[in-house]
Amino acid sequence: MKDLRPTEQWNTRLGAILAVAGSAVGLGNFLRFPGQVALYGGGTFMIAYAVSFLMIGIPLCLAEWTLGRYGGRMGFHSSAGILACAMRHPIGKYIGVFNIMVPVCLFMYYACVEAWTLGYAVNAVAGNLEFENMQQAEAFFAGFVGLGADGAAATFSVKTAGIFLGIVLVINLLILWRGVSRGIEVFCKYAMPALLLMGLVILVRVLTLGTPDPAQPERSVNNGLGFMWNPTKLVLEARESPQDAWRQVPAQEGGTLIGPIAIERAQAQVSASPETLRVRHIGIGEQLLNPQIWLAAASQVFFTLSVGMGVLSTYASYLKRRDDIVVSSLSSASVNEFSEVILGGLITLPAGVAFLGVAGLAGMCSTFELGFKVLPLVFGQIPFGMLFAALFFFLLFLAAATSSISMLQPGVALFEEVMGVNRRQALAILSTLTVLGAGYCFYFSENLSAIATLDFWGGNFLVFVCGMINIIVFSWVFPLSRGWKEMHTGSAVKLPNFMQTVFRFVCPGFLIVIFAYWMLGNAFGPERTDSPVMAHFRELFVEPSPVAWGAVLIMGFFFVFGTLVIKSSNRLDRAHLLHDKRRKTLKRRRATKYP
Amino acid sequence: MTIAGWITLGICVSLVIAFVTWCFYKVFTDEESSPDEHALRKKSARKKARD
């Protein structure tokens, strides 16, 4: 039987909130979110985003916090123990392995990206990021991460990522070595306010850029904000002949019209050839009818809040019995939204448009392109730009570090619990596995194939599956009546009753529909031949590649290892029987034995 | 940026700031779980036990 002695706990409530917020705030807030908003409808995207946040984000956060605190009260901190307790069935401990495997696999490539942010901060200080054009920025990035050939970044130069990966791994492991309250909590208590402060400094600088080049008045912060926040769109459409259908001119060629100058220019083009060109207004309703917006918004909410990874439940398991989980989970989500909507939404794209224009930025909205190519180029053109670049990349490094340490904690908790080892021994085992995995992601750097593969299977596919499992367990297996009571224990706020319907039907239904739509589109839709799902399957079975099989082996090894360790240990054997009544009996017995 | 864009931005920023303010107001005014309160209660309990 698992020992019920209190284990580690958060020292303060604020520390727990900042640690969870730190886990949620990551590169996605500053780089992925603005790219998604710009790609999918600007301000209209925010409607879909807000609905997804209320229907998926908040319920999933609350569910994971509640399951975590409940498991922690029973003496379990790993998802295996927590799910076994919550499901009251031994199968829970095997399902929980997925919740541990996902963050550990994510850590393997996230550590590499974290190393890039630290490396870019150092290179900004050294003055190596002063690029004059996009080609230079692209060449530096390619050399830094080793895009050209596998293993090309494994050097001791500051212009490659190798040494920074070593530093990042040591920092992460040292923080975890110190434990939950003395390591993770203390780090997040300083890192999170520092991150927000740095974000605000950069925000003020970006918003005061105005129109940096008066000769190019359409390249302004105002137009950047328009690119990001205008709810309706004006686009230029073209056709070959009057019989053909209208097609939108690509944004890179001036198809997206932001600001009076672009609109006037487009109208002049239309008057010159009205048969083949037209300006079209796309309203909010039309954009919201596009399922892609909903898919993108739901995915963004899902990934930004770190749900479906077992991290929230593990962190919540270190809470005290009567800690307010409703307010705490909402508070950590609010910090994440502040970083995402206010800092992420007002820094990255407006700065990019102010120097590159809408057309120059349009094709560069992916996370890595925006972060590691566009922004260094932009900072290079601002007075004292390298100072702001160093600040920005250090901000990204802090955001990534607070997230990456959270990804290993579920694994550490599992080994502590199941193998009966102490924290440091558990960390030693886990770090051996993760350093090997990070080495795989770092070595197979050609076209970032290893990172893309692990991100696809771990960061997209399995995260969604785990999120669905968690909400179904909470709403239907735990079940919700018990979960609702447990959630409100010690809470200063009572959620409205309609949220029970959201937990039970809306959130799981929303997730299942989105997942089914995504799978159908990728596997059976008209674009299936180019879809990432088919591409990854091709790499596995049609043209087998070592990278694809490496990712499968890593995830498969961790799953088999985790399952075998759980199976061979008897420490979780009765987790599913350990409910409140049993716990009270044990406490009473212990009190009689040791008065 | 259009007027609708400014309105969207204004609504989003206000909602987020209101959300953050409400949450942290609750965190710092909730006596039940305030860390200082916990510490004080523990201290006074220990003192009582000593007495």
Interface residues (C-beta under 8 A of the other chain):
Chain A: N11 T12 R13 L14 I17 G42 G43 M46 A50 N222 N223 L225 G226 W229 N230 P231 T232 I258 R322 D323 D324 V327 S328 L330 S331 S334 V335 E337 F338 V341 I342 G345 G490 A492 V493
Chain B: M1 T2 A4 G5 W6 T8 L9 C12 V13 L15 V16 I17 F19 V20 W22 C23 F24 K26 V27 D30 E32 S33 S34 P35
